[in-house]
Amino acid sequence: MKRLLVLVLAGGTWLGACSRAAAPPIGAPTPVYNKTTGELEQLISDRNGDGRPDTWAYMTGTRITKIDIDRNGDGRPDRWEYYSAPPADGSPTLIERADEANGDNGQAITRHERYVGGVLQSVDDDMDGDGRPDKWETYEGGRLARVDMDLTGRGTPTRRLVYGADGTTTRVEVDPDGDGQFAVAPPPAATEKSVGTR
C-alpha cells in the first residue's frame, strides 16, 4: 500500500508537470484553451521532434497574434513574430514584423524584419553584436533588391550591393566619405601575372 501511494504521488507530480509543459507529438500542435471562455489561446508545437516544445503560437480564437520560436533548442524563444489585426474580409492574419536574437546570449535582439501585406520589405541586422545595425536589406515584391553594409563600424553604410530580378549582383556601390552619396565601385585591380619560362 505504501509503495502504491508513492507511485500515485509520483504519477500525479508527473502529470501535473506535463499539463504545464507537455511536449506535443511531431506535426500535431497541442491546443491550449481559456478556462473561462473556452476560446483557443495557444498552439504549442515540437517542430524538430526532440520531445520539447519549440514553437508557441498565441491565438485569439482562430486568429494568430504572435508566434515565439526556439530555433537553437535551449528552451527559450529567440525569434518573435507579430501578426496583424484580422482583415475585414475574413482572410487570414498576416505577419507584420519579426525580431530575432542571434547573439551569444540568445536574448538580445539583433535582427528586425518588417512586412507589408505579409511580404518582407526590409531587414536591419546587427552582425557584430555591438548594439547597432551594420547590414540593411531592402526587398521589392518579396525579392532581395539591395544590401547595404557598414564595413567600418561608423554606423552608416559604406558598401552597397544591388541585385537584379534573377538574384545576381548587378552593381556594387561605395560611400567612402559617409555622406550618403554612393558611387559605382571601381573594378578590382587586375592581378599582375608573373612571366616565367618553362
C-alpha positions in Angstrom: 0.0 0.0 0.0 2.8 2.4 0.9 4.5 1.6 -2.5 1.3 2.2 -4.3 0.8 5.6 -2.6 4.3 6.6 -3.6 3.6 5.6 -7.3 0.4 7.5 -7.3 2.0 10.7 -5.9 4.9 10.4 -8.3 2.4 9.9 -11.1 0.4 12.9 -10.0 3.5 15.1 -10.0 4.5 13.9 -13.4 1.0 14.5 -14.8 1.0 18.0 -13.2 4.3 18.8 -14.9 3.1 17.5 -18.2 -0.1 19.6 -18.1 2.1 22.7 -17.9 4.7 21.9 -20.5 3.7 18.8 -22.3 5.7 18.1 -25.5 3.2 17.7 -28.3 3.6 15.0 -30.9 5.6 15.9 -34.0 3.5 17.8 -36.5 0.4 17.9 -34.2 0.2 21.1 -32.2 -1.2 20.9 -28.7 -4.1 23.4 -28.2 -4.5 25.4 -25.0 -7.9 26.8 -24.3 -9.0 29.6 -21.9 -10.5 28.0 -18.8 -13.2 30.6 -18.6 -14.3 31.3 -22.2 -13.2 28.1 -23.8 -11.5 30.1 -26.5 -8.3 28.8 -28.1 -5.4 30.8 -26.7 -2.3 28.9 -27.8 -0.9 26.2 -30.0 2.3 24.5 -28.8 4.4 22.5 -31.2 7.6 20.4 -31.3 8.7 21.1 -34.8 12.1 19.4 -34.7 10.8 16.2 -32.9 13.2 16.3 -30.0 10.4 15.9 -27.4 10.4 19.5 -26.2 8.2 22.4 -27.3 9.9 24.9 -29.6 7.0 26.9 -31.1 4.3 28.8 -29.3 1.5 30.3 -31.4 -0.6 32.8 -29.4 -4.2 32.9 -30.6 -7.4 34.8 -30.2 -9.8 32.1 -31.3 -8.6 31.2 -34.8 -6.6 34.3 -35.2 -2.8 34.2 -34.7 -1.5 37.3 -32.8 2.1 36.2 -32.1 4.5 33.3 -32.6 7.5 32.6 -30.4 10.1 30.2 -31.8 13.1 28.5 -30.1 15.5 27.8 -33.0 18.5 26.6 -31.1 16.8 24.2 -28.7 17.7 25.9 -25.4 14.1 26.1 -24.3 13.8 29.9 -24.8 12.4 31.7 -27.8 14.9 33.5 -30.0 12.5 34.6 -32.8 9.3 36.5 -32.2 6.7 37.1 -35.0 3.9 39.6 -34.7 0.7 39.5 -36.8 -1.9 42.0 -38.0 -5.4 42.5 -36.9 -7.9 40.3 -38.7 -8.8 41.7 -42.2 -12.5 42.7 -42.7 -13.0 40.2 -45.4 -12.2 37.3 -43.0 -8.9 36.4 -44.7 -6.0 35.1 -42.5 -4.0 37.5 -40.4 -0.6 38.4 -41.9 2.9 38.8 -40.3 3.8 42.5 -39.8 7.2 42.2 -38.2 9.6 39.8 -36.6 12.6 40.1 -34.3 15.4 37.7 -33.8 18.1 37.2 -31.2 21.2 35.9 -33.0 23.9 37.0 -30.5 25.8 35.0 -28.0 23.3 35.3 -25.2 20.3 34.3 -27.4 18.1 37.1 -26.0 19.4 40.5 -27.2 17.6 41.4 -30.4 20.0 41.6 -33.4 17.6 41.4 -36.4 14.4 43.3 -37.2 12.2 42.3 -40.2 9.3 44.4 -41.5 6.5 43.2 -43.7 3.7 44.9 -45.7 0.7 42.7 -46.6 2.6 39.7 -45.3 5.5 40.3 -47.7 9.0 41.0 -46.5 10.0 44.7 -47.1 13.2 45.4 -45.1 15.6 43.9 -42.6 18.2 45.5 -40.4 20.8 43.3 -38.8 23.5 43.8 -36.1 26.0 41.3 -37.3 28.8 42.1 -34.9 26.7 42.4 -31.8 27.6 46.0 -30.8 24.0 47.1 -30.5 23.9 49.0 -33.8 22.7 47.7 -37.2 25.5 47.1 -39.7 23.6 45.4 -42.5 20.4 46.6 -44.2 18.4 44.6 -46.7 15.7 46.1 -49.0 13.2 43.9 -50.7 10.9 44.6 -53.8 8.0 42.3 -54.2 9.5 39.8 -51.8 12.8 39.5 -53.6 16.1 40.9 -52.3 16.9 44.1 -54.2 19.7 45.7 -52.2 22.0 45.1 -49.3 23.8 48.0 -47.6 26.7 47.2 -45.3 28.7 49.1 -42.7 32.2 47.7 -43.1 33.9 50.3 -40.8 31.7 50.4 -37.7 30.8 54.1 -38.2 27.0 53.3 -38.1 26.1 54.1 -41.7 26.5 52.0 -44.9 29.8 52.1 -46.7 29.1 49.5 -49.4 26.0 48.6 -51.3 25.1 45.5 -53.4 22.3 45.9 -55.9 20.6 42.7 -57.2 18.7 42.0 -60.4 15.4 40.2 -60.7 17.3 36.9 -61.2 19.2 37.4 -57.9 22.5 38.2 -59.5 24.6 41.2 -58.4 24.2 43.9 -61.0 26.1 46.7 -59.3 28.4 47.4 -56.4 28.5 50.9 -54.9 30.6 52.6 -52.2 30.3 55.6 -50.0 33.8 56.2 -48.6 33.0 59.6 -47.2 29.9 58.6 -45.2 27.8 61.4 -46.7 25.1 59.1 -48.1 26.2 59.6 -51.7 27.0 56.3 -53.3 29.1 55.8 -56.4 29.7 52.8 -58.5 32.7 51.0 -57.1 35.8 50.8 -59.4 36.5 47.4 -60.8 39.1 45.4 -58.8 42.6 45.9 -59.9 43.9 43.4 -62.4 46.2 40.9 -60.9 49.6 41.0 -62.5 50.8 37.7 -63.8 54.4 36.8 -63.4 56.1 35.8 -66.6 58.3 32.8 -66.4 59.9 30.2 -68.6 59.3 26.5 -68.6 
